[in-house]
Amino acid sequence: MPARKSSTFWYYAAKFVFWVSGWKLGQIANPEIKKSMMIAAPHTSNWDLILARAAFYLMDVDVRFTVKKEWTEHWLLGGMVRAVGALPVDRSKNNSLVDSMIKLFDEHSELVILITPEGTRSYQPRWRKGYYFAALGAHVPIRLGYLDYGKKEAGIGEAVYPTGDYEADEEKIKAFYRTKTGRFPEKGVR
């Protein structure tokens, strides 16, 4: 078994969360990919964060997420925010989060940035497009992290390589997520 990237504490905390809640790991496609944009969907509940974070610890996928740099500088919460994967972005120097994410990919030899393109826990027919254009600009694939409440299963589907045809690629991504059940199915991908 390869050495764990995640700390032993977080790994065992994640095992406990999955044991208590009755969840299991499903498919983990393309584990060899070291740089990618990772979607977390369907995003219909506050519980998604806890279960998804636990799943990524168990899958040994070092997901990171972008936050305003001020969140990582707070004297009390800054260390905790960084410990669970926050990547500080200085928005005062660049208003484009897409450009900031492309720069982060350029600066790291291994990086998985987690994003919820729905942007809300409510049903959202139009996803935010930034994740797609960041992946396209950084020449990295989009991986499909999922939580399926119907099966109590978390995993990662086959990677999608952006072609530049946003509508076609988004339809391929959403078709995958239509097979997954959110905690509140009426708020999921249609």
N, C-alpha and C positions, 0 to 999 in steps of 0.2 A: 504494500500500500504506500503511495507517495506521501511525503511529508505534508502536513497540513499547513496551509497559509494562515488560516484563521487560528486565533489563540485557543488553547484548550478550554478556557473558561467559556467562551462564546459557543464553541462546538457542543459542549455538554449542556449548556443552557438551551441550545436549539434542540438537542435530542430530547430534553425534558419537555419542552413546549410541544413537540410532535407527539411524544408518548401520551401526555396528558390530554391532548386534543384529539388523538386518534388519527392523525395525518400520516401519510407516507410519501416517499419520493417516487416519482414516475420516471418518464423518459428524460435523459440528459443528453441531448443531441449536440454534436460538434464540440466535445470537451477540449479539443486541441486548439480551438480559437482563443487567442490571448488578448486580442484587441477587438472590442465590439461595442455597439450600442445595445443595451438590453432593455426590452420592453417588459413591464410588469402589468399584466392584465388578466382578466377583467378586474378593474378597480372599482368595487362597489361598497366597500366597508372599511372602517378604521382598522379592523382586524387584519386586513390585507398586509399592512406594513409589518406587523409582528410575525405573521406566518411566512411572508416572503423573505424577510430578513433571516428568519430561522432556516428556511429552506436553502438559501444561498450559502449559509454557514455549513450546512450538512453536505451540500454538493461541492463544497470547497471552491466556490466561485467568489472571488474577491470583488464584489460589486461596490462601486462608488457612486455617489450622487452629488450634483452640484448644489451649493448653497451660497448665499451672499457671504463674503468673507467676514463680515461682522458677526455672523452666527458662530464662527469658530474662534473668535477672539474674546468671547464673553468669559469672565473670570470663573464662573461656576459651571456653565454648560458647554463651553468651548471644547474641553477635552472629551466629554462624552459624545458630542456631535462628531468630532473627528474620529473617535474610536469605532463608531458604527459605520464609517465610510464616507463622511463628508469631504468634498473637494471644494475648498474656498475659491470663489470667483470674484475678482474685483470689478464690479460693474461700473465704477466711476471712471475707469480707463477705457472701457469698451462696452457699449450698450447692447452689443449683439451676443446673446448667449450661444448662438450657433457658432460664431467665430471663436468664442472662448472655449467651447468644447472641442473644436477642431484643433486649437492650439494645445489643449491638454493631451489629445491623442498624439500630436507631434512630439510632445515632451516626454512621453512615457513609452517604454518598450512593451509593457503589458498594462492594459487598462480596459475595464468594463464599466461603462457609465449606465446606471439604471435610470429609467424614465417612465413615467405614467402618462402616455400621450393623451389620455382622456382628460387629464387636468382637473378632474373632479370625481367624486364618488357617485354622482347622478348620471343618468343616461346622457351621453353626449354623441350625437350623430357625426359631428365633425371633430376629428382629432387634431391636436396641435401638430404642426408639421416640422417643428424644429429638430426633433430627433432624427427625422429622415434626412434633412439637408445637412446635419452635422455628420451623419454616417456617410453620406455621399461625398461630402467635402473632405473627410478624413480617410476615405477609401477603406472603410471597415464595414463588416456585415452587421445586420440587425438580427439579434437573437431574440427568441420568443419565450420569455419566462412566463409561467402561468400558475395560477391557483385554480383548481377545479373543485369547488365545494361539493359538487354532486358525488365525486369519487373520493373526496378528502385526499387529494393528490396534488403535489407540486412538482414542477419539472421545467424543462426547456425543450421547445420544439426545434425543428430544423431551421438553420439560419437562412435569412433572406438577404441576398446581395442587391443593394439598390442599383437600379438600371438607369435612373434619371426620369423614368415614367412614373411619377408619384401615384397617380390614380391606379394604375395597374398593380404596382407593388403594394399599395395600401390595401387593395382588394384581396390580394394573396394573404397578407397579414391578418386582415379581419376575418377571412374565411377560416383560418386556423382558430382564432379566438371564438368564433361562433360555435365551436365544438366544446367549449369550456363553460362551466356554470359558475357564475359569481355567487357570492353569499346572497345577494339580492338579484336574482336572474333578470328581473324587469329593467334593471339599470345597466345590464351588460351590453356587449356588442351585438348589433342586429345586422 
